Amino acid sequence: MEVAGLPISPSQRGKLISAGYTTISSLTSLSPHHLARGAQTAWDMFREEQSSLRIITSCADFDNILGGGINCKEVTEIGGVPGIGKTQLGIQLAVNVQIPMGLGGLGGKAVYIDTEGSFMVERATQIAEASISDMLEYNNHLAKQNRVCQVKFKPADILENIFYFRVCSYTEQMALINHLEKFISDHKDVKIVIVDSVTFHFRQDFEDLALRTRLLNGMALKLMNLAKTFNVAVVIFNQVTTKLTEGSFQLALALGDSWSHSCTNRIILYWNEDERNAYIDKSPSLRSASAPFSVTGKGIRNTATTSKRAKLM
């Protein structure tokens, strides 16, 4: 039996996998004393969480419910109906990860895995231009406090820092996921891996459900290990499907309940009348909360109604 099948939290599962324990047999040979040596105190865990790196979404309300942005070392699943803004958010994160450290960013690069052909270079250019404008504006604010960070970006520079992969089948997707460890080892400035979407090829003509489950579990293990080992944020976008619940059909994220254990955090994007909202559906460290956001010409931003704040559920 694999560690992925254990009824434990994603963070615990990720720690075991990162330490090289992927099967039950690899654990049974260890003494309790050996296992205890890897224990952390609650204070250690608190300090590690407080010092973790985050990537902003460019929507303050959204960032607030995330504790400051998308967390590195974790796998975050984001799902929602078509047109809600999943790809827009993915492009925004691929741009924002490049914000220099002097301006509160990570100064990193992005891996963007496109399974649906939804990535748009023109849209990425627009978001990059808006991000540069925001950085220059913030830098002017810092200059008044005698703190200046060099901003020498051009949109082309930002696009060059997004490593784009187009995959056209689940076999290509699995092969690329398996290759990512070496790729990130060779490109240590990569700070985010985006999969848009993780589900697409696994919902197309897949008759062997047992094989699909094994492949998905293997991919989940790889992604959790990447996040932990290289201190990167892994963001996987998911599609929605209909699910029969208490006699009526309701929208639910694809791949079933078992897949929900493959990520650290789960965020649902949904419409509230004509307003987009983000809801934290599952997280070991974040409270359930929702916040409005907008998709504008500049990218992901606060809603026009500034009086609306993030509300706890």
Sequence and secondary structure as in RCSB ss.txt:
>XXXX:A:sequence
MEVAGLPISPSQRGKLISAGYTTISSLTSLSPHHLARGAQTAWDMFREEQSSLRIITSCADFDNILGGGINCKEV
TEIGGVPGIGKTQLGIQLAVNVQIPMGLGGLGGKAVYIDTEGSFMVERATQIAEASISDMLEYNNHLAKQNRVCQ
VKFKPADILENIFYFRVCSYTEQMALINHLEKFISDHKDVKIVIVDSVTFHFRQDFEDLALRTRLLNGMALKLMN
LAKTFNVAVVIFNQVTTKLTEGSFQLALALGDSWSHSCTNRIILYWNEDERNAYIDKSPSLRSASAPFSVTGKGI
RNTATTSKRAKLM
>XXXX:A:secstr
 BGGGSSS HHHHHHHHHTT  BHHHHHTS HHHHHTT   HHHHHHHHHT  EE  S HHHHHHTTSSEETTSE
EEEEE TTSSHHHHHHHHHHHTTS GGGTS   EEEEEESSS   HHHHHHHHHHHHHHHHHHHHHHHTTT    
    HHHHHHTEEEEE  SHHHHHHHHHHHHHHHHH TTEEEEEEETSSGGGSSS   HHHHHHHHHHHHHHHHH
HHHHHT EEEEEE EEEEEETTEEEEEETTHHHHGGG SEEEEEEEETTEEEEEEEE SSS  EEEEEEEETTEE
E  S TT   EE 
